[in-house]
Amino acid sequence: MSRAIAILGSTGSIGRSALDVVDRMGGAFRVAALAAGSNLEALAGQIEKYRPRLVSVGARRDAERIRGLARRSGASVAWGPEGAAEVARTEGADTVVAAITGMSGFAPTLEAVKAGRRVALANKESLVVGGALLRREAARSGARIIPVDSEHSGVFQCLAGIERRHLRRVILTASGGPFLKTPLAELRRKTAAEALRHPRWVMGRKVTVDSATMMNKGLELIEARWLFDLEPSELEVLVHPQCAVHALVETADGSLLAQLGPADMRLPIQYALTWPERRDSGLARLDLGALRKLEFRPVDERRYPLFPLARRALREGGSLPVALNAANEVAVAAFLEGRIAFPGLHAVVAAVVEPHRPRPADSIEAIRDIDAEARREARRALPRR
Ligand SMILES: NC(=O)c1ccc[n+]([C@@H]2O[C@H](COP(=O)([O-])OP(=O)(O)OC[C@H]3O[C@@H](n4cnc5c(N)ncnc54)[C@H](OP(=O)(O)O)[C@@H]3O)[C@@H](O)[C@H]2O)c1
């Protein structure tokens, strides 16, 4: 019998890769529901191909535009945050791929968790802003959150069979992004187009800019803290430009376990969908002989000044990760629009995070308030139009 899945963010980089995995799994999965933002052309193709029962788009106007095609394919149409939440709760879908970018992905991810689904989680920002809440709701509903981020999938795989008391630390690897070797003095001239040219991964725009600043790795540390119940002191990052080792786990006796694989998101997506099974995906395998060398080095905080801000948010918790994430979303959008230069990403986030005194953030209302307040502060730190 095939398993029904719902995909939040089906038109994005992860969403499209998830559908490719569905294609490769020979009928093991069927698509029950899809949520997208505004890419109607891509969504229309997905509706015709996968015949979901329910689709959702970001805006009401777009829902009207796609209604005729959806009706002919037997799908009902919803829109906005409530539409995405409906997709997350779709009756009969036991797995939800959570791949909407940023804070917008949080509420639908929470819905999927509350509904007790298996959540294949790509939207790391959900755990950054609401890790404690998501864990509490998962414990209540029986939902299982399985990581899609390649580093966290690596940790998840390394931890299989390791008792918590035997675990000493977890190391996430980072590619270093496109500016790993750029002379520091030249960073201020780097444009959005250059930041979007990632050396190893093809991803959505927001996560690609986050990789260039290393904010992505900071968010991933907070994500790992909640996924694996780790103390901040148990989490480390090493820059590893080859992106072959995704994560390492060190045990009490000093043994290091590593997970390796090609830089292809379809592998961790597939594992999140088939876990605990493993299936042949037909994807290219890692050729270790061709790699020749594996390098690891610590994070240079002068090159990546957002990274220590994220580490502070990891240590202090509460409202700080929410504020960090909100300020970063505002800064990345401004950088992509050409409103601020590359160093402005740090300046905007620092303007919000440095004076922030953490307070509790344990309900969706509190999280939304802190998010909105930090966005206002971040916008005030932007240059006037
Ligand atoms: N890409 C990767 O390799 C990768 C790896 C690890 C983790 N992640 C994480 O996975 C998430 C998705 O990343 P991505 O690279 O796939 O991003 P992306 O290519 O930008 O795709 C984002 C998806 O979310 C949809 N979306 C955006 N805002 C929405 C809203 N308000 N309501 C409904 N749908 C909305 C977009 O729809 P439209 O395009 O139709 O507007 C699109 O389908 C991020 O949290 C990222 O950090 C990505």
The ligand as an SDF file (V2000), in Angstrom:
LIG
                    3D

 48 52  0  0  0  0  0  0  0  0999 V2000
   17.2020   23.9280   -0.5690 N   0  0  0  0  0  0  0  0  0  0  0  0
   17.9440   23.1850    0.1990 C   0  0  0  0  0  0  0  0  0  0  0  0
   18.8240   22.4840   -0.2730 O   0  0  0  0  0  0  0  0  0  0  0  0
   17.7220   23.1750    1.6880 C   0  0  0  0  0  0  0  0  0  0  0  0
   18.5570   22.3670    2.4850 C   0  0  0  0  0  0  0  0  0  0  0  0
   18.2970   22.2790    3.8350 C   0  0  0  0  0  0  0  0  0  0  0  0
   17.2470   22.9860    4.4010 C   0  0  0  0  0  0  0  0  0  0  0  0
   16.4830   23.7840    3.6100 N   0  0  0  0  0  0  0  0  0  0  0  0
   15.3940   24.5110    4.2410 C   0  0  0  0  0  0  0  0  0  0  0  0
   14.1710   24.1640    3.6030 O   0  0  0  0  0  0  0  0  0  0  0  0
   13.2890   25.2690    3.5540 C   0  0  0  0  0  0  0  0  0  0  0  0
   12.9090   25.5250    2.1130 C   0  0  0  0  0  0  0  0  0  0  0  0
   14.0760   25.8770    1.4030 O   0  0  0  0  0  0  0  0  0  0  0  0
   14.1010   25.9510   -0.1920 P   0  0  0  0  0  0  0  0  0  0  0  0
   15.5230   26.1030   -0.5530 O   0  0  0  0  0  0  0  0  0  0  0  0
   13.3210   24.8150   -0.7670 O   0  0  0  0  0  0  0  0  0  0  0  0
   13.3480   27.3420   -0.4300 O   0  0  0  0  0  0  0  0  0  0  0  0
   12.6590   27.8760   -1.7580 P   0  0  0  0  0  0  0  0  0  0  0  0
   13.2320   27.2230   -2.9580 O   0  0  0  0  0  0  0  0  0  0  0  0
   12.6810   29.3490   -1.6590 O   0  0  0  0  0  0  0  0  0  0  0  0
   11.1420   27.3590   -1.6160 O   0  0  0  0  0  0  0  0  0  0  0  0
   10.2700   27.8470   -0.6320 C   0  0  0  0  0  0  0  0  0  0  0  0
    8.8900   27.2430   -0.8200 C   0  0  0  0  0  0  0  0  0  0  0  0
    8.0090   27.8100    0.1590 O   0  0  0  0  0  0  0  0  0  0  0  0
    6.8860   28.3990   -0.5350 C   0  0  0  0  0  0  0  0  0  0  0  0
    6.4530   29.5400    0.2680 N   0  0  0  0  0  0  0  0  0  0  0  0
    7.1650   30.6330    0.6010 C   0  0  0  0  0  0  0  0  0  0  0  0
    6.4310   31.4540    1.3660 N   0  0  0  0  0  0  0  0  0  0  0  0
    5.2200   30.8550    1.5060 C   0  0  0  0  0  0  0  0  0  0  0  0
    4.0180   31.1940    2.2010 C   0  0  0  0  0  0  0  0  0  0  0  0
    3.9200   32.3350    2.8820 N   0  0  0  0  0  0  0  0  0  0  0  0
    2.9800   30.3320    2.1190 N   0  0  0  0  0  0  0  0  0  0  0  0
    3.0590   29.1820    1.4220 C   0  0  0  0  0  0  0  0  0  0  0  0
    4.1850   28.7990    0.7680 N   0  0  0  0  0  0  0  0  0  0  0  0
    5.2340   29.6330    0.8020 C   0  0  0  0  0  0  0  0  0  0  0  0
    7.4130   28.7790   -1.8920 C   0  0  0  0  0  0  0  0  0  0  0  0
    6.3480   28.9290   -2.8160 O   0  0  0  0  0  0  0  0  0  0  0  0
    6.4440   29.7200   -4.2270 P   0  0  0  0  0  0  0  0  0  0  0  0
    7.7880   29.4060   -4.7950 O   0  0  0  0  0  0  0  0  0  0  0  0
    5.3030   29.1040   -5.0010 O   0  0  0  0  0  0  0  0  0  0  0  0
    6.2350   31.1670   -3.9610 O   0  0  0  0  0  0  0  0  0  0  0  0
    8.2740   27.5350   -2.1840 C   0  0  0  0  0  0  0  0  0  0  0  0
    7.4490   26.4630   -2.5440 O   0  0  0  0  0  0  0  0  0  0  0  0
   14.0440   26.4320    4.2200 C   0  0  0  0  0  0  0  0  0  0  0  0
   13.6680   26.5230    5.5550 O   0  0  0  0  0  0  0  0  0  0  0  0
   15.4970   26.0250    4.1020 C   0  0  0  0  0  0  0  0  0  0  0  0
   16.3090   26.5500    5.1270 O   0  0  0  0  0  0  0  0  0  0  0  0
   16.6970   23.8830    2.2810 C   0  0  0  0  0  0  0  0  0  0  0  0
  1  2  1  0
  2  3  2  0
  2  4  1  0
  4  5  1  0
  4 48  2  0
  5  6  2  0
  6  7  1  0
  7  8  2  0
  8  9  1  0
  8 48  1  0
  9 10  1  0
  9 46  1  0
 10 11  1  0
 11 12  1  0
 11 44  1  0
 12 13  1  0
 13 14  1  0
 14 15  2  0
 14 16  1  0
 14 17  1  0
 17 18  1  0
 18 19  2  0
 18 20  1  0
 18 21  1  0
 21 22  1  0
 22 23  1  0
 23 24  1  0
 23 42  1  0
 24 25  1  0
 25 26  1  0
 25 36  1  0
 26 27  1  0
 26 35  1  0
 27 28  2  0
 28 29  1  0
 29 30  1  0
 29 35  2  0
 30 31  1  0
 30 32  2  0
 32 33  1  0
 33 34  2  0
 34 35  1  0
 36 37  1  0
 36 42  1  0
 37 38  1  0
 38 39  2  0
 38 40  1  0
 38 41  1  0
 42 43  1  0
 44 45  1  0
 44 46  1  0
 46 47  1  0
M  CHG  2   8   1  16  -1
M  END
$$$$
